Amino acid sequence: MSELVRRIQQAKATGDFRALLDMIPYARWLGIDTEVIDGELVGKLKFSDPLIGNPVLPALHGGTIGALIESTAIFRLFYAAETVVIPKTINLTVAYLRSGRPVDTYAQAHMTKHGRRVASAWVEVWQEDRERLIATGTVNLLIEPLTARTPEASASDDP
Amino acid sequence: MSDAARSREEQLELYDQGFTQAVPHNRALGLRFVDFADGEATIVLPFAEHLVGNPESGVLHGGAVTSLLDATCGAAVFMKLQSPEPIATLDLRIDYLKRGEPRRDLCCKAHCYKVTRHVAFVRGIAYHDDESDPIAAASGSFIIQGRGRPIVGKVAP
């Protein structure tokens, strides 16, 4: 079993994603974290100056909000799936509702579909006020169960 | 170098300054503005270890790809506008078309194909070196905030 799979399993079992996040260079660099708030898994993007996309306002770069949405949907799937799965993002759509202020940002993913091949999530993003969303996103994930990872399957053209 | 080539070179330098150096996140990603045309922009994301999403494959994280597509689509809008005006992403869709190759730069070319009074519509693709074999595609719309408003200042939420 690979170290990555071991850490996914550990995160699933404990709800603590830190060991897994530690292994993902981009998540560490960007400042992506998770918290469990009232029993719900919440993705967090810790604010730092390099996240700014508009220095005049200032406002967060739209790409960083997209990164939080995609990551939170994937974490939610790890958390919800019965077995360890390696999801691949098929697509994501982000609606930017308000400019992201230079503070910490949170996201919560709701699984709208959890099929055998595809999982879909709807993601809410907010900052200081949970009721005041700064973005929403939808993410479609292709599910590849570990047991189905035959050489034939890994040679497929899927993203 | 001819005068036209020199002036294009200078313009490219200016755009690189404006779109990638002056924007903290674009600068942090190491983005480089490499080409432009009417309503078109091309930006490169050089591979870096800290941008990896899967440590076992060495492929870039989707978040870095999203930032590259968003930045390039926004730049393409500016290439279409008659004068610089503040814009904001309204909506962005990213499709992942095929697995990226490990430890390789990603190039993004975006085209703003329609601008109305308040909205710009853009498409973009990201690829390693062959435009006809894209890794990801984006489709986005941007609000043009400048029309009838001062360039600097917060837009009411």
Contacts between the chains, C-beta under 8 A, distances in Angstrom:
chain1	res1	chain2	res2	distance
A	2	B	56	6.1
A	4	B	54	7.3
A	4	B	55	6.7
A	4	B	56	5.5
A	23	B	55	5.5
A	24	B	52	7.6
A	24	B	53	6.3
A	24	B	54	7.5
A	24	B	55	6.7
A	24	B	61	7.2
A	25	B	49	6.0
A	25	B	50	4.9
A	25	B	51	7.0
A	25	B	52	4.5
A	25	B	53	7.9
A	25	B	55	6.6
A	25	B	61	7.9
A	26	B	50	6.7
A	26	B	51	5.2
A	26	B	52	6.0
A	26	B	53	5.2
A	26	B	60	7.7
A	26	B	61	3.5
A	26	B	63	6.1
A	26	B	64	6.1
A	27	B	53	7.9
A	27	B	61	7.3
A	28	B	50	7.6
A	29	B	50	4.2
A	29	B	51	7.1
A	30	B	63	6.4
A	49	B	24	5.8
A	50	B	24	5.3
A	50	B	25	5.9
A	50	B	27	7.7
A	50	B	28	3.7
A	51	B	24	7.4
A	51	B	25	5.7
A	52	B	23	7.5
A	52	B	24	4.2
A	52	B	25	6.0
A	53	B	23	5.9
A	53	B	24	7.5
A	53	B	25	5.1
A	53	B	26	7.4
A	53	B	70	7.9
A	53	B	71	7.8
A	54	B	23	7.6
A	54	B	86	7.7
A	54	B	88	7.7
A	55	B	22	6.9
A	55	B	23	6.9
A	55	B	24	6.2
A	56	B	86	7.3
A	56	B	152	5.8
A	57	B	154	5.9
A	59	B	88	7.8
A	60	B	25	8.0
A	61	B	23	7.3
A	61	B	24	7.9
A	61	B	25	3.7
A	61	B	26	7.4
A	61	B	67	6.1
A	61	B	70	7.1
A	61	B	71	7.6
A	62	B	66	8.0
A	62	B	67	7.7
A	62	B	70	4.5
A	62	B	74	8.0
A	62	B	89	4.2
A	62	B	92	6.5
A	63	B	25	6.8
A	63	B	63	6.7
A	63	B	64	7.7
A	63	B	66	4.7
A	63	B	67	2.5
A	63	B	68	7.2
A	63	B	69	7.5
A	63	B	70	4.4
A	63	B	71	6.7
A	64	B	25	6.3
A	64	B	63	7.2
A	64	B	67	6.7
A	66	B	63	6.5
A	66	B	66	3.7
A	66	B	67	7.2
A	66	B	70	6.8
A	66	B	92	6.8
A	66	B	94	7.1
A	67	B	61	7.2
A	67	B	62	7.1
A	67	B	63	2.5
A	67	B	64	7.5
A	67	B	66	5.9
A	67	B	67	7.0
A	68	B	63	7.8
A	70	B	62	5.0
A	70	B	63	6.2
A	70	B	66	7.0
A	71	B	63	6.8
A	88	B	96	7.2
A	88	B	99	8.0
A	89	B	62	5.3
A	89	B	96	5.3
A	90	B	95	7.3
A	90	B	96	6.3
A	91	B	93	6.5
A	91	B	94	6.0
A	91	B	95	4.4
A	91	B	96	6.5
A	92	B	62	7.7
A	92	B	66	7.4
A	92	B	93	7.2
A	92	B	94	5.4
A	93	B	91	7.2
A	93	B	92	7.3
A	93	B	93	4.4
A	93	B	94	7.8
A	94	B	66	8.0
A	94	B	89	7.8
A	94	B	91	7.0
A	94	B	92	5.0
A	94	B	93	7.7
A	95	B	90	7.6
A	95	B	91	5.5
A	96	B	88	6.8
A	96	B	89	5.0
A	96	B	90	6.0
A	96	B	91	6.9
A	96	B	92	7.5
A	98	B	157	4.6
A	99	B	88	6.6
A	99	B	154	7.8
A	99	B	155	7.2
A	99	B	157	7.3
A	157	B	98	6.3
A	158	B	98	8.0
A	158	B	99	7.4
A	159	B	96	4.0
A	159	B	97	6.2
A	159	B	98	5.3
A	159	B	99	5.3
A	159	B	135	7.9
